[in-house]
Amino acid sequence: MAYFLVFLGSARDSTPPAPARLGLRVALACRPLLEVNQATVELIDPLDFNLGTTFKPHFAFGKASVPQELATLAEKIERADGYVMVSPEYNHSMSPALSHLLNHFGSSLFSFKPSAIVTYSAGQWGGVRAAVSMRTFLSELGCLPVSAMIHVPKAQEVLQADGRFVDGVDADAWSGYFGRTLSQLTWWSEAAARQREALDPNQASPAFQRAPDQRNAPGGG
């Protein structure tokens, strides 16, 4: 049974003009659509983590000194079969709250698994410009985004606070729209899981062990 993490990309506890967080509505809407395929789904909320004022990623700690909340999330990331990244748009880019949280973990935990990009806004664009930078970010992180994406404009008019669709909107159409992307995520996650069992990806494509320049092309003689 697949295990997915849905990352909420905002650390705000409210989103005008709605009285509740728009991102939480969008994240909650994804959960039942993934659970249709018998998946286990867990929401990861930046508000649940105290990352401190000095940036120090999970992999920079000694094993005995890793903060428990980082160690627990690292285990979940490594165990997950795929990821849903939910983000608003900040200055035509992805949420700094989301990128800051993800940057605490090495790409080896995410690699060889798929991700899905979900963006939203209170206005008419649905965060589509954030999705452009998210494709690059997630590809470098190792969890390649599926081709379909979800964009939710005027999310406060589409989703209720509990993630259910607002009365009066075409719930079937919206479910189908969400489902296209999440079905791709499920398909690729199942395929990747089978292939990881058949062939250790770290043997096929070893991670660098000493420094990032190990990825560079060999120098000329």
BAFI-3210 file (N, C-alpha, C; in Angstrom, 3 decimals, decimal comma, padded with zeros to 6 digits):
// residues 221
n [1|2|3|4|5|6|7|8|9|10|11|12|13|14|15|16|17|18|19|20|21|22|23|24|25|26|27|28|29|30|31|32|33|34|35|36|37|38|39|40|41|42|43|44|45|46|47|48|49|50|51|52|53|54|55|56|57|58|59|60|61|62|63|64|65|66|67|68|69|70|71|72|73|74|75|76|77|78|79|80|81|82|83|84|85|86|87|88|89|90|91|92|93|94|95|96|97|98|99|100|101|102|103|104|105|106|107|108|109|110|111|112|113|114|115|116|117|118|119|120|121|122|123|124|125|126|127|128|129|130|131|132|133|134|135|136|137|138|139|140|141|142|143|144|145|146|147|148|149|150|151|152|153|154|155|156|157|158|159|160|161|162|163|164|165|166|167|168|169|170|171|172|173|174|175|176|177|178|179|180|181|182|183|184|185|186|187|188|189|190|191|192|193|194|195|196|197|198|199|200|201|202|203|204|205|206|207|208|209|210|211|212|213|214|215|216|217|218|219|220|221]
n.u [000,854|000,603|002,369|001,972|003,222|001,844|002,791|002,244|002,419|002,572|003,173|001,445|-001,269|-003,721|-005,534|-006,263|-008,840|-010,189|-011,247|-009,816|-006,892|-005,988|-004,278|-004,355|-006,927|-006,680|-004,707|-006,035|-008,057|-006,756|-006,235|-008,483|-008,786|-006,437|-006,579|-008,535|-007,313|-006,439|-004,247|-001,988|-002,039|-000,360|-000,320|002,015|002,863|004,274|003,901|004,067|006,671|009,608|012,064|014,093|016,300|018,732|019,951|020,279|020,654|019,145|021,045|023,417|023,833|025,299|024,559|023,674|022,818|020,746|017,861|014,766|012,343|013,203|014,525|012,411|010,767|012,548|012,701|010,092|010,027|011,912|010,649|008,346|006,391|005,819|005,185|003,146|003,219|002,143|001,565|001,399|001,831|004,678|006,049|006,191|007,177|007,792|006,529|008,387|008,281|007,800|010,035|012,074|011,581|011,863|014,510|015,925|016,552|018,372|018,757|018,882|016,946|014,577|014,917|014,369|011,646|008,257|006,652|003,946|002,728|000,940|-000,787|-002,168|-004,374|-005,798|-006,667|-007,024|-005,134|-004,217|-001,715|000,032|002,500|004,275|004,516|006,283|008,918|008,888|009,023|011,711|013,017|012,028|012,855|015,656|015,783|015,239|012,810|010,960|008,617|005,299|003,695|001,156|-000,496|-001,970|-003,930|-005,455|-007,476|-008,915|-009,381|-010,835|-013,415|-013,859|-013,199|-014,097|-013,306|-012,667|-011,722|-013,584|-015,546|-017,060|-020,545|-022,408|-020,336|-018,956|-018,474|-017,812|-016,400|-014,234|-013,121|-012,343|-010,444|-008,462|-007,968|-006,737|-004,046|-003,270|-003,703|-001,754|000,463|000,094|000,315|002,981|004,340|003,816|005,053|007,715|008,242|008,156|010,340|012,436|012,533|013,361|015,838|018,417|018,441|020,553|022,773|022,720|022,901|025,043|025,181|026,976|029,726|031,685|031,920|029,975|031,198|031,749|029,856|030,639|031,818|034,572|037,876|039,913|042,883]
n.v [-001,194|002,159|005,003|008,334|011,659|014,769|017,913|020,907|024,200|026,685|028,854|030,514|031,302|032,068|033,190|035,922|036,577|034,724|033,231|031,093|029,027|028,915|027,142|024,874|023,942|023,145|021,170|019,307|018,568|016,953|014,610|012,585|011,851|010,587|008,516|006,930|005,028|003,272|004,226|005,352|008,466|011,335|014,501|017,109|019,801|022,990|024,592|022,880|022,547|023,611|025,260|026,892|029,819|029,781|028,296|024,891|021,950|018,636|016,679|017,785|017,371|015,315|011,819|011,292|013,708|014,813|016,815|015,650|016,065|016,615|014,227|012,397|013,329|012,987|010,204|009,635|010,866|009,324|006,855|007,281|006,876|008,754|012,285|015,107|018,398|021,316|024,618|028,188|031,224|033,214|036,178|035,335|032,803|029,681|028,910|030,306|029,127|026,449|025,702|026,214|024,329|021,892|022,105|021,293|018,674|016,034|015,188|012,463|011,250|011,753|010,853|009,081|008,833|009,918|013,181|015,517|018,594|021,143|024,086|027,216|030,066|033,132|034,760|035,101|033,528|031,157|030,408|029,579|030,469|029,921|027,210|026,834|027,309|025,346|022,937|022,826|022,900|020,576|018,578|018,745|018,014|015,389|014,052|013,592|015,675|014,768|015,032|016,303|018,969|020,683|023,530|025,984|028,545|031,318|029,908|029,982|030,074|027,647|025,559|024,299|024,838|022,341|020,960|019,897|020,295|023,390|023,996|024,197|024,461|022,541|019,615|017,084|017,666|019,089|017,090|015,274|016,812|017,252|014,547|013,621|014,453|013,350|010,668|010,147|010,512|008,359|006,178|006,413|006,228|003,612|002,220|003,052|002,058|-000,723|-000,987|-000,111|-002,241|-004,219|-003,345|-001,775|001,617|003,202|001,758|001,673|004,376|005,926|008,017|011,105|011,087|012,616|015,372|017,910|018,343|015,917|015,302|016,528|016,703|014,654|016,038|017,443|016,028]
n.w [000,000|-000,895|000,391|001,034|001,367|002,019|001,565|003,125|002,035|003,373|006,098|007,313|009,484|008,644|005,743|004,073|001,623|003,145|006,270|007,202|006,618|003,267|001,972|003,573|003,094|000,423|000,600|002,242|000,506|-001,282|000,078|000,408|-002,258|-002,895|-001,085|-002,149|-003,670|-001,769|-000,402|002,173|003,681|004,738|006,235|006,101|007,924|007,957|010,221|012,312|012,974|014,578|013,342|014,055|014,140|012,899|010,033|009,786|008,318|008,353|007,620|008,462|011,092|013,667|014,082|016,667|017,577|016,143|015,965|017,295|015,894|013,295|012,711|012,797|010,688|008,564|008,453|007,663|005,137|003,784|003,816|002,368|-000,657|-002,522|-003,149|-002,459|-003,256|-001,998|-002,725|-002,303|-004,230|-004,200|-005,112|-007,829|-007,449|-005,664|-002,374|000,303|002,811|002,249|000,627|002,459|004,483|003,026|002,227|004,400|004,184|002,653|-000,840|-001,230|000,302|-000,998|-003,567|-006,691|-006,658|-007,321|-007,562|-007,030|-008,202|-006,699|-006,756|-005,574|-005,133|-003,829|-005,746|-009,346|-010,725|-009,639|-008,681|-010,695|-011,666|-009,664|-009,934|-012,032|-011,078|-009,147|-010,530|-011,349|-008,852|-007,503|-009,240|-008,984|-006,332|-006,546|-006,591|-009,092|-010,748|-011,766|-014,999|-015,172|-013,441|-010,621|-010,288|-008,389|-008,647|-006,827|-004,404|-002,050|-002,900|-003,925|-002,191|001,015|004,531|005,544|003,403|001,680|-001,311|-002,151|-001,848|-004,790|-006,624|-009,345|-008,246|-009,229|-011,555|-010,507|-008,864|-010,805|-012,094|-010,078|-009,695|-012,041|-011,925|-009,429|-009,895|-011,800|-010,136|-008,348|-010,125|-011,083|-008,658|-007,850|-009,926|-009,591|-007,038|-007,452|-009,183|-007,558|-005,803|-007,523|-008,453|-006,830|-006,696|-005,868|-006,428|-009,175|-009,775|-008,151|-005,244|-004,651|-002,396|-001,171|-002,005|-003,734|-006,231|-007,314|-009,130|-011,396|-014,821|-015,950|-015,663|-018,284|-019,778]
ca.u [000,000|001,441|002,415|002,235|003,289|001,314|003,459|001,548|003,471|002,403|003,267|000,468|-002,400|-004,942|-005,261|-007,323|-010,033|-010,833|-010,875|-008,953|-005,782|-006,368|-003,426|-004,826|-008,095|-006,214|-004,024|-007,042|-008,813|-005,969|-006,155|-009,420|-008,596|-005,341|-007,002|-009,386|-006,460|-005,993|-002,978|-001,893|-001,694|-000,047|-000,104|003,184|002,548|005,410|003,604|004,343|008,114|010,405|013,322|015,101|016,671|019,947|019,689|021,152|019,847|019,168|022,270|024,574|023,946|025,701|023,385|023,197|022,386|019,681|016,601|013,840|011,336|013,846|014,793|011,134|010,337|013,480|012,281|008,857|010,378|012,599|009,700|007,241|006,456|005,630|004,957|002,309|003,742|001,073|002,219|000,928|002,841|005,329|006,947|006,288|007,954|007,172|006,495|009,636|008,063|007,944|011,424|012,897|011,405|012,431|015,960|016,529|016,750|019,143|018,006|018,884|015,707|013,483|015,283|013,772|010,220|007,572|005,958|002,886|002,717|-000,390|-000,691|-003,469|-004,335|-007,085|-006,997|-007,451|-004,098|-004,053|-000,333|000,673|003,897|005,065|004,742|007,435|010,122|008,778|009,504|013,171|013,384|011,730|013,718|016,966|015,635|015,229|011,438|010,548|007,176|004,523|003,448|-000,059|-000,431|-003,247|-003,915|-006,782|-007,726|-010,007|-009,569|-011,855|-014,716|-013,895|-013,041|-014,433|-012,182|-012,333|-011,249|-014,682|-015,874|-018,148|-021,823|-022,628|-019,317|-019,073|-017,563|-017,322|-015,380|-013,043|-012,528|-011,666|-009,262|-007,481|-007,674|-005,822|-002,683|-002,994|-003,626|-000,407|001,372|-000,069|000,850|004,444|004,853|003,768|006,088|009,021|008,407|008,503|011,684|013,384|012,674|014,086|017,198|018,750|018,818|021,826|023,816|022,678|023,296|025,552|025,221|028,327|030,018|032,647|031,613|029,116|031,920|031,794|028,914|031,199|032,455|036,010|038,733|040,741|044,289]
ca.v [000,000|003,351|005,977|009,648|012,837|015,997|019,037|022,194|025,162|028,005|028,910|031,483|030,648|032,514|033,699|036,803|037,025|033,634|033,239|029,947|028,882|028,360|026,005|023,700|023,449|022,464|019,948|018,362|018,087|015,906|013,370|011,505|011,428|009,619|007,366|006,082|003,927|002,561|004,772|006,054|009,850|012,125|015,918|017,698|021,220|023,753|025,136|021,855|022,402|024,738|025,084|027,787|030,999|029,460|027,149|023,732|020,851|017,332|015,931|018,458|016,948|013,955|010,972|011,348|015,056|015,299|017,100|014,546|016,352|016,451|012,805|011,738|013,687|012,343|008,806|009,614|011,195|008,165|005,750|007,629|006,460|009,924|013,522|016,168|019,675|022,315|025,906|029,453|031,902|034,380|036,820|034,464|031,623|028,825|029,406|030,166|028,193|025,093|025,459|026,195|023,035|020,834|022,250|020,679|017,247|015,726|014,634|011,005|010,793|011,958|010,423|007,929|008,805|011,018|014,217|016,239|020,022|021,695|025,487|027,845|031,496|033,765|035,467|034,381|032,786|029,831|030,095|028,843|030,865|029,196|025,849|026,815|027,122|024,094|021,840|022,803|022,594|019,190|017,735|018,730|017,277|013,975|013,534|014,221|015,972|014,222|016,080|017,052|019,783|021,206|024,949|026,312|029,975|031,659|028,656|030,180|029,881|026,272|024,580|024,639|024,742|020,937|020,371|019,502|021,316|024,300|023,751|025,049|024,212|021,220|018,770|015,990|018,208|019,384|015,822|014,734|017,653|016,826|013,129|013,366|014,602|012,417|009,333|010,037|010,330|006,994|005,263|006,464|005,764|002,153|001,751|003,301|001,142|-002,041|-000,955|-000,033|-003,590|-005,028|-002,845|-000,695|002,779|003,763|001,030|002,093|005,791|006,214|009,402|011,547|010,835|013,549|016,773|018,016|018,352|014,560|015,245|017,223|015,906|014,495|017,066|017,074|015,733]
ca.w [000,000|-001,045|001,489|000,467|002,211|001,423|002,217|003,091|001,718|003,975|007,555|007,795|010,125|007,981|004,407|003,585|002,341|003,880|007,688|007,477|005,677|001,966|001,657|004,293|002,358|-000,784|001,025|002,718|-000,649|-001,957|000,873|000,066|-003,641|-002,858|-000,291|-002,985|-004,116|-000,566|000,060|003,445|003,371|005,929|005,974|006,753|008,071|008,488|011,542|013,320|013,143|015,030|012,620|014,608|013,358|012,159|009,164|009,904|007,799|009,010|007,330|009,045|012,480|013,963|014,276|018,046|017,944|015,263|016,670|017,087|014,868|011,993|012,518|012,509|009,344|007,622|008,323|006,871|003,752|003,200|003,701|001,469|-002,053|-003,362|-002,411|-003,021|-002,786|-002,111|-002,511|-002,872|-005,055|-003,608|-006,074|-008,997|-007,095|-004,667|-001,009|001,057|003,920|001,720|000,225|003,666|005,131|002,197|002,167|005,582|003,956|001,463|-001,968|-001,184|000,929|-001,950|-004,918|-007,366|-006,343|-007,995|-006,796|-007,735|-007,911|-006,485|-006,366|-005,330|-004,806|-003,568|-006,971|-010,546|-011,432|-009,068|-008,343|-011,791|-011,866|-008,664|-010,414|-012,943|-010,276|-008,399|-011,383|-011,255|-007,466|-007,175|-010,063|-008,341|-005,091|-006,907|-006,725|-010,345|-010,802|-012,875|-016,001|-014,844|-012,237|-010,126|-009,957|-007,856|-008,453|-005,920|-003,655|-001,018|-003,523|-004,423|-001,124|002,387|005,449|005,781|002,167|000,797|-002,299|-001,787|-002,506|-005,952|-007,636|-009,967|-007,476|-010,073|-012,451|-009,713|-008,456|-011,980|-012,345|-009,075|-009,855|-013,156|-011,414|-008,338|-010,484|-012,351|-009,008|-007,871|-011,145|-011,074|-007,366|-007,861|-010,843|-008,985|-005,908|-007,988|-009,733|-006,438|-005,283|-008,499|-008,629|-005,907|-007,523|-005,424|-007,126|-010,575|-009,845|-006,800|-004,784|-004,308|-000,994|-000,588|-002,300|-004,918|-007,502|-007,855|-010,246|-012,554|-015,861|-015,702|-016,237|-019,428|-019,494]
c.u [000,887|001,300|002,835|002,324|002,754|001,906|002,637|002,591|003,302|002,482|002,336|-000,706|-003,749|-004,545|-006,407|-007,586|-010,744|-010,396|-009,941|-007,909|-006,247|-005,563|-003,869|-006,042|-007,657|-005,541|-005,027|-007,868|-008,085|-006,078|-007,159|-009,253|-007,419|-005,755|-007,949|-008,617|-005,818|-004,640|-003,106|-001,357|-001,465|000,263|001,098|003,016|003,752|005,166|003,897|005,828|008,734|011,800|014,411|015,428|017,941|019,709|020,737|020,343|020,061|020,507|023,532|024,783|024,621|024,474|022,804|022,620|021,305|018,432|015,537|012,836|011,926|014,098|013,512|010,663|011,257|013,088|011,021|009,142|011,015|011,633|008,617|007,490|006,302|005,201|004,008|002,787|002,715|001,658|001,394|002,059|003,359|006,304|007,248|007,077|007,220|007,288|007,850|009,481|008,261|009,394|012,338|012,789|012,081|013,953|016,671|016,892|017,467|018,307|017,950|017,604|014,531|013,691|014,571|012,320|009,559|006,990|004,872|002,888|001,267|-000,221|-002,094|-003,273|-005,733|-007,565|-007,167|-006,401|-003,809|-002,621|000,465|002,151|004,808|005,423|005,963|008,717|010,078|009,251|011,022|013,615|013,191|012,560|015,108|016,912|015,577|013,856|010,790|009,044|006,506|004,111|002,218|000,144|-001,836|-003,060|-005,340|-006,904|-008,933|-010,391|-010,642|-013,262|-014,904|-013,951|-013,469|-013,214|-011,746|-011,879|-012,339|-015,003|-017,097|-019,416|-021,988|-021,542|-019,513|-018,058|-016,996|-016,213|-014,093|-012,356|-011,774|-010,391|-008,143|-007,011|-006,713|-004,378|-002,363|-002,968|-002,277|000,608|001,302|000,548|002,369|005,019|004,860|004,855|007,478|009,279|008,797|009,934|012,740|013,596|013,500|015,545|017,422|019,202|020,152|023,022|023,894|023,185|023,789|025,530|026,668|028,520|030,898|032,239|030,766|029,875|032,130|030,809|029,490|031,757|033,960|036,814|039,572|042,191|045,201]
c.v [001,241|004,288|007,319|010,701|014,029|017,170|020,307|023,301|026,539|027,899|029,975|030,748|031,154|033,094|034,601|036,525|035,927|033,656|032,093|029,814|028,235|027,117|024,735|023,103|022,620|021,143|018,889|017,794|016,948|014,569|012,304|011,006|010,470|008,355|006,447|004,855|003,182|003,036|005,314|007,445|010,608|013,560|016,409|019,216|021,965|024,332|024,140|021,729|023,709|024,580|026,039|028,938|030,776|028,198|026,064|022,518|019,551|016,633|016,589|018,083|015,578|013,132|011,102|012,701|015,628|015,604|016,063|014,833|016,242|014,977|012,063|012,048|013,060|010,887|008,698|009,894|009,998|007,015|006,015|007,150|007,628|011,106|014,431|017,472|020,767|023,682|027,075|030,049|033,131|034,952|035,913|033,200|030,839|029,428|029,247|029,227|026,757|024,801|025,386|024,846|021,928|020,893|021,672|019,206|017,011|015,050|013,111|010,460|010,849|011,216|009,151|007,723|009,996|012,035|014,829|017,685|020,508|023,142|026,085|029,333|031,953|034,517|034,532|033,467|031,414|029,431|029,438|029,217|030,219|027,811|025,755|026,567|025,815|022,907|021,710|022,350|021,108|018,220|017,635|017,963|015,773|013,371|014,203|014,471|015,267|015,371|016,924|017,820|020,237|022,668|025,348|027,820|030,195|030,455|028,778|030,013|028,452|025,263|025,144|024,413|023,304|020,218|019,872|020,645|022,113|023,911|024,730|024,927|022,805|020,289|017,637|016,478|018,502|018,103|015,180|015,494|017,312|015,405|012,825|013,430|013,553|010,977|009,114|009,784|008,888|005,992|005,232|005,974|004,243|001,587|001,907|002,350|-000,253|-002,062|-000,833|-001,403|-004,460|-004,621|-001,675|000,520|003,382|002,979|001,462|003,519|006,226|007,706|009,797|011,435|011,897|014,997|016,833|017,983|016,949|014,386|015,854|016,247|015,769|015,593|016,551|016,860|016,778]
c.w [000,000|000,152|000,905|001,571|001,427|002,203|002,021|002,975|002,306|005,489|008,131|008,416|009,625|006,635|003,968|002,100|003,126|005,340|008,063|006,374|004,369|001,653|002,349|003,604|001,151|-000,426|001,472|001,564|-001,358|-001,240|000,443|-001,360|-003,770|-002,125|-001,050|-003,444|-002,945|-000,055|001,474|003,168|004,672|005,529|006,776|006,731|008,645|009,877|012,663|013,647|013,608|014,446|013,080|013,677|012,539|011,337|009,376|009,474|008,566|008,835|007,898|010,513|012,557|014,297|015,681|018,428|017,038|016,089|016,315|015,979|013,468|011,698|012,139|011,105|008,306|007,400|007,468|005,394|003,069|002,945|002,656|000,045|-003,011|-002,517|-003,190|-002,411|-003,060|-001,784|-003,037|-003,710|-004,317|-004,629|-007,261|-008,695|-006,024|-003,275|-000,326|002,247|003,463|001,358|001,444|004,374|004,328|002,158|003,392|005,358|002,634|000,391|-001,929|-000,552|-000,039|-003,276|-005,370|-006,959|-007,051|-007,020|-007,669|-007,261|-007,829|-006,024|-006,256|-005,094|-004,432|-004,798|-008,151|-011,161|-010,845|-008,743|-009,441|-011,962|-010,827|-009,168|-011,320|-012,159|-009,493|-009,223|-011,284|-009,872|-007,165|-008,006|-009,453|-007,025|-005,337|-007,062|-007,928|-010,371|-011,974|-013,793|-015,675|-013,544|-011,852|-009,772|-009,548|-007,669|-007,555|-005,063|-002,591|-001,574|-004,016|-003,282|000,232|003,280|005,691|004,511|001,243|-000,160|-001,859|-002,532|-003,669|-007,003|-008,188|-009,308|-008,315|-010,998|-011,695|-009,248|-009,614|-012,295|-011,363|-009,363|-010,980|-012,684|-010,366|-008,830|-011,155|-011,245|-008,500|-008,841|-011,101|-009,755|-007,302|-008,771|-010,232|-007,828|-006,391|-008,512|-008,635|-005,807|-006,216|-008,617|-007,687|-006,717|-007,120|-005,959|-008,585|-010,747|-008,475|-006,488|-004,513|-002,801|-000,354|-000,778|-003,562|-006,239|-008,057|-009,015|-011,515|-013,572|-015,559|-016,361|-017,385|-019,029|-020,100]
res [m|a|y|f|l|v|f|l|g|s|a|r|d|s|t|p|p|a|p|a|r|l|g|l|r|v|a|l|a|c|r|p|l|l|e|v|n|q|a|t|v|e|l|i|d|p|l|d|f|n|l|g|t|t|f|k|p|h|f|a|f|g|k|a|s|v|p|q|e|l|a|t|l|a|e|k|i|e|r|a|d|g|y|v|m|v|s|p|e|y|n|h|s|m|s|p|a|l|s|h|l|l|n|h|f|g|s|s|l|f|s|f|k|p|s|a|i|v|t|y|s|a|g|q|w|g|g|v|r|a|a|v|s|m|r|t|f|l|s|e|l|g|c|l|p|v|s|a|m|i|h|v|p|k|a|q|e|v|l|q|a|d|g|r|f|v|d|g|v|d|a|d|a|w|s|g|y|f|g|r|t|l|s|q|l|t|w|w|s|e|a|a|a|r|q|r|e|a|l|d|p|n|q|a|s|p|a|f|q|r|a|p|d|q|r|n|a|p|g|g|g]
***
